[in-house]
Amino acid sequence: MPVNPDGTLRPYDADEIAAWHLGTRGIDDGNNPEEFYSPDGNGCTRRWLCDWNDRFDVIKHLVGQTVKWLDTSGGDPVAKLSRLKPQTHPTYDQWWCSKANVTGHKFIEDDVSAGEGNRSPRWDAAEITAQYEQVPMRFVPDDELDSEIQRYVTEPGHIQAEVTTAAQYTTMPGGIMKFKTSDGSPPHNTPVPYNIGYTDCEGKFSAIWRRIPEDQFKPDSPLFKRVYGDPDVGTRPWIGSTNSTVLFGRGIGTCLLEGVEPKLQPDPIGSGYSWDLKWVWFYKPQTHYKLRYWATSGAIENGYYEVAKPDAPYTAIEDLGDDDSLFHLRDHTDGLFKVS
């Protein structure tokens, strides 16, 4: 795994790649590349040949890598992620290499170094079939990155990152509205004597932060403690908080973090596991800090008004303290997409 002096990943250089004797396969039968285009997804397979002992490096080169490193540029070490983008289709940059299959080419001998009962054939070369898929993710390299939300995130609306809508019906007492007739005849201006109601738009959405090293979401990790809280030191969980900054185009205070769905799966480099963290939010366009007020007279304008504790003054939503209103605010665009 090639790294820079500071511990960040670097791409394999031209000399390293040349040493693998990497070449294309499937030329005679026209099977390289084999492209597919479909409403279910676009992509291709490409075939390569390399020296047998270098196949692990070639796989890392193809599918990319992610590691944690410590940034000391600001003084105290800060844990961050370093990523290498997977290889892409020469024409379609969103077609990333997601997986690869290896078979042997030109048998040499059996390798019995692991024991007679665990012998493995050695080959002169490895034939690699690489699968490329159109991915719903962006990629920003380490040296241009402002936040991890800029890369390896499946944004709302894509497959597995569902968006749903709903309507909440709220009942109000009778008498707050009146019947009307076009000519002023009865029951014009007679109060409605029974309960009525209105609907509010709301919904849920999710986003998936992918390929997080396994040890970065363990119970003792900073990200885990941030999400679930740390009762031993009185830290409130971010679950149950709302967004203090704009989140996927949705306004401040509109997105309530309901939870996370962690999925631990094998990392495609062939060793270790990585997390896909699916964040789930409850969305209210009117914010989670406002309730509908319906005046019984014209003295007060109907509409949504901020609600707070009796002794709290009116405060802009983004400036509310943890105990001023219904929920606490946290910067979801930052804190849910970093490991420090």
LINTA-V395510 format. One record per residue. N is the residue number from 1. RES is the residue in three letters. PHI is phi as a letter, one per 20 degrees, with the letter a starting at -180 (none if undefined). PSI is psi in whole degrees, 0 to 359 (* if undefined). Layout:
n | res | phi | psi
N | RES | PHI | PSI
N | RES | PHI | PSI
This chain:
n | res | phi | psi
1 | MET | none | 113
2 | PRO | f | 134
3 | VAL | c | 156
4 | ASN | e | 167
5 | PRO | g | 332
6 | ASP | e | 359
7 | GLY | n | 356
8 | THR | f | 157
9 | LEU | f | 150
10 | ARG | c | 153
11 | PRO | f | 153
12 | TYR | f | 139
13 | ASP | e | 175
14 | ALA | f | 321
15 | ASP | f | 321
16 | GLU | f | 318
17 | ILE | f | 319
18 | ALA | f | 327
19 | ALA | f | 340
20 | TRP | f | 346
21 | HIS | l | 46
22 | LEU | f | 126
23 | GLY | b | 170
24 | THR | e | 154
25 | ARG | c | 172
26 | GLY | m | 26
27 | ILE | e | 318
28 | ASP | f | 320
29 | ASP | e | 4
30 | GLY | m | 22
31 | ASN | e | 13
32 | ASN | c | 109
33 | PRO | e | 165
34 | GLU | d | 107
35 | GLU | d | 150
36 | PHE | c | 141
37 | TYR | c | 126
38 | SER | a | 152
39 | PRO | f | 339
40 | ASP | e | 351
41 | GLY | q | 151
42 | ASN | d | 157
43 | GLY | r | 195
44 | CYS | a | 169
45 | THR | d | 141
46 | ARG | c | 147
47 | ARG | d | 138
48 | TRP | c | 161
49 | LEU | c | 135
50 | CYS | b | 169
51 | ASP | f | 140
52 | TRP | g | 317
53 | ASN | f | 348
54 | ASP | d | 6
55 | ARG | f | 327
56 | PHE | f | 321
57 | ASP | f | 321
58 | VAL | f | 320
59 | ILE | f | 316
60 | LYS | f | 321
61 | HIS | f | 322
62 | LEU | f | 311
63 | VAL | e | 357
64 | GLY | m | 173
65 | GLN | b | 160
66 | THR | c | 132
67 | VAL | c | 160
68 | LYS | e | 142
69 | TRP | c | 166
70 | LEU | d | 118
71 | ASP | e | 116
72 | THR | d | 13
73 | SER | f | 335
74 | GLY | e | 7
75 | GLY | o | 266
76 | ASP | f | 141
77 | PRO | f | 136
78 | VAL | c | 123
79 | ALA | f | 131
80 | LYS | c | 170
81 | LEU | d | 140
82 | SER | d | 133
83 | ARG | c | 145
84 | LEU | d | 131
85 | LYS | f | 139
86 | PRO | g | 159
87 | GLN | f | 147
88 | THR | c | 164
89 | HIS | f | 141
90 | PRO | g | 335
91 | THR | d | 319
92 | TYR | d | 104
93 | ASP | f | 338
94 | GLN | e | 0
95 | TRP | e | 100
96 | TRP | e | 147
97 | CYS | f | 119
98 | SER | d | 337
99 | LYS | a | 165
100 | ALA | b | 151
101 | ASN | c | 135
102 | VAL | d | 132
103 | THR | c | 162
104 | GLY | e | 155
105 | HIS | c | 123
106 | LYS | m | 89
107 | PHE | f | 137
108 | ILE | d | 298
109 | GLU | a | 168
110 | ASP | f | 139
111 | ASP | e | 116
112 | VAL | d | 18
113 | SER | f | 335
114 | ALA | e | 2
115 | GLY | o | 150
116 | GLU | g | 325
117 | GLY | e | 3
118 | ASN | c | 34
119 | ARG | f | 151
120 | SER | c | 136
121 | PRO | f | 142
122 | ARG | d | 139
123 | TRP | c | 158
124 | ASP | f | 325
125 | ALA | b | 161
126 | ALA | d | 129
127 | GLU | e | 122
128 | ILE | d | 125
129 | THR | d | 113
130 | ALA | d | 134
131 | GLN | d | 126
132 | TYR | d | 135
133 | GLU | c | 146
134 | GLN | f | 120
135 | VAL | d | 145
136 | PRO | e | 50
137 | MET | c | 152
138 | ARG | e | 167
139 | PHE | b | 126
140 | VAL | c | 126
141 | PRO | f | 163
142 | ASP | g | 314
143 | ASP | f | 358
144 | GLU | d | 4
145 | LEU | e | 135
146 | ASP | d | 323
147 | SER | b | 148
148 | GLU | f | 347
149 | ILE | f | 349
150 | GLN | e | 353
151 | ARG | b | 153
152 | TYR | l | 34
153 | VAL | c | 122
154 | THR | e | 112
155 | GLU | e | 164
156 | PRO | g | 138
157 | GLY | o | 338
158 | HIS | e | 169
159 | ILE | g | 133
160 | GLN | m | 345
161 | ALA | d | 74
162 | GLU | f | 150
163 | VAL | c | 126
164 | THR | c | 157
165 | THR | c | 156
166 | ALA | b | 170
167 | ALA | c | 127
168 | GLN | e | 122
169 | TYR | e | 124
170 | THR | d | 128
171 | THR | e | 137
172 | MET | c | 154
173 | PRO | f | 155
174 | GLY | f | 159
175 | GLY | n | 348
176 | ILE | e | 350
177 | MET | c | 161
178 | LYS | c | 152
179 | PHE | f | 150
180 | LYS | c | 142
181 | THR | c | 154
182 | SER | f | 332
183 | ASP | d | 7
184 | GLY | n | 3
185 | SER | f | 159
186 | PRO | g | 142
187 | PRO | e | 39
188 | HIS | g | 130
189 | ASN | m | 16
190 | THR | e | 126
191 | PRO | g | 142
192 | VAL | f | 120
193 | PRO | e | 1
194 | TYR | c | 167
195 | ASN | f | 143
196 | ILE | c | 183
197 | GLY | b | 180
198 | TYR | b | 168
199 | THR | d | 145
200 | ASP | d | 139
201 | CYS | f | 139
202 | GLU | b | 180
203 | GLY | r | 185
204 | LYS | c | 151
205 | PHE | b | 165
206 | SER | b | 163
207 | ALA | b | 151
208 | ILE | c | 121
209 | TRP | e | 119
210 | ARG | d | 154
211 | ARG | l | 59
212 | ILE | e | 127
213 | PRO | g | 143
214 | GLU | g | 318
215 | ASP | f | 357
216 | GLN | e | 2
217 | PHE | c | 40
218 | LYS | e | 161
219 | PRO | g | 336
220 | ASP | e | 8
221 | SER | e | 154
222 | PRO | g | 319
223 | LEU | f | 317
224 | PHE | f | 313
225 | LYS | f | 327
226 | ARG | f | 316
227 | VAL | f | 313
228 | TYR | e | 353
229 | GLY | n | 170
230 | ASP | c | 89
231 | PRO | g | 333
232 | ASP | f | 332
233 | VAL | d | 10
234 | GLY | m | 24
235 | THR | e | 125
236 | ARG | f | 143
237 | PRO | f | 149
238 | TRP | f | 336
239 | ILE | f | 127
240 | GLY | n | 359
241 | SER | e | 164
242 | THR | d | 170
243 | ASN | e | 128
244 | SER | e | 355
245 | THR | c | 164
246 | VAL | f | 133
247 | LEU | c | 114
248 | PHE | l | 43
249 | GLY | n | 0
250 | ARG | e | 140
251 | GLY | f | 167
252 | ILE | g | 134
253 | GLY | m | 6
254 | THR | e | 345
255 | CYS | d | 111
256 | LEU | e | 119
257 | LEU | f | 114
258 | GLU | e | 330
259 | GLY | r | 186
260 | VAL | c | 144
261 | GLU | d | 94
262 | PRO | e | 136
263 | LYS | c | 114
264 | LEU | e | 123
265 | GLN | b | 161
266 | PRO | g | 136
267 | ASP | f | 141
268 | PRO | f | 354
269 | ILE | f | 354
270 | GLY | o | 352
271 | SER | b | 142
272 | GLY | m | 175
273 | TYR | c | 160
274 | SER | b | 155
275 | TRP | e | 143
276 | ASP | d | 119
277 | LEU | d | 113
278 | LYS | e | 110
279 | TRP | e | 138
280 | VAL | c | 128
281 | TRP | c | 150
282 | PHE | d | 122
283 | TYR | d | 130
284 | LYS | c | 113
285 | PRO | g | 330
286 | GLN | e | 4
287 | THR | m | 163
288 | HIS | e | 8
289 | TYR | d | 5
290 | LYS | c | 143
291 | LEU | c | 155
292 | ARG | f | 131
293 | TYR | d | 130
294 | TRP | c | 109
295 | ALA | f | 146
296 | THR | e | 356
297 | SER | b | 176
298 | GLY | e | 6
299 | ALA | f | 330
300 | ILE | c | 136
301 | GLU | f | 134
302 | ASN | f | 151
303 | GLY | q | 192
304 | TYR | e | 134
305 | TYR | c | 144
306 | GLU | f | 144
307 | VAL | d | 144
308 | ALA | b | 176
309 | LYS | f | 154
310 | PRO | g | 325
311 | ASP | e | 7
312 | ALA | e | 139
313 | PRO | f | 168
314 | TYR | f | 133
315 | THR | c | 140
316 | ALA | g | 141
317 | ILE | g | 317
318 | GLU | f | 348
319 | ASP | d | 4
320 | LEU | f | 139
321 | GLY | f | 169
322 | ASP | g | 328
323 | ASP | d | 15
324 | ASP | e | 328
325 | SER | c | 214
326 | LEU | f | 324
327 | PHE | c | 161
328 | HIS | e | 154
329 | LEU | d | 144
330 | ARG | b | 156
331 | ASP | e | 89
332 | HIS | f | 328
333 | THR | f | 339
334 | ASP | d | 298
335 | GLY | f | 336
336 | LEU | e | 358
337 | PHE | c | 43
338 | LYS | b | 158
339 | VAL | d | 353
340 | SER | e | *
